[in-house]
Amino acid sequence: MAPRLLLLVCFIPAFVSAAPVYLDCTMTNGSKPVLWHVALDESMSSASYTVPEMDVAGKYPAVFTAENVLFNSMEISRTTLSFTRTVNLLGDVKRDVGQCRVAKAPARKF
């Protein structure tokens, strides 16, 4: 009986569910630093952010590589935590660069 059980356990897929990573990122808007709250969820292949000062929020599919996380014209380095946004307005490509730091996960009530 034990060998059958061991055989069954070998065929059960193992899913690793990592907790989301929370970052506080700062990027200038041309005149002053703007704070972005970013949540990266590798297990769901998603990235979400809020920019309280601009009353903006979004959630997007994300690509997680060994070095970077890419989503909605943005890129966050997994090694340096640099934060880059690329905007193409009628052929005029602009790159804004900022920096992130790991933030403490928010306390939840439910």
FENHURA-V129260 format. One record per run of one state. SS is the DSSP state (hx for helix, st for strand, lp for the rest). FROM is the first residue (numbers start at 0). TO is the last residue. If there is no record, write none. Layout:
BEGIN
ss:SS from:FROM to:TO
ss:SS from:FROM to:TO
END
This chain:
BEGIN
ss:lp from:0 to:0
ss:hx from:1 to:10
ss:lp from:11 to:19
ss:st from:20 to:27
ss:lp from:28 to:31
ss:st from:32 to:40
ss:hx from:41 to:43
ss:lp from:44 to:44
ss:st from:45 to:50
ss:hx from:51 to:53
ss:lp from:54 to:54
ss:st from:55 to:60
ss:lp from:61 to:61
ss:st from:62 to:63
ss:lp from:64 to:66
ss:st from:67 to:70
ss:lp from:71 to:72
ss:st from:73 to:76
ss:lp from:77 to:80
ss:st from:81 to:88
ss:lp from:89 to:90
ss:st from:91 to:101
ss:lp from:102 to:109
END
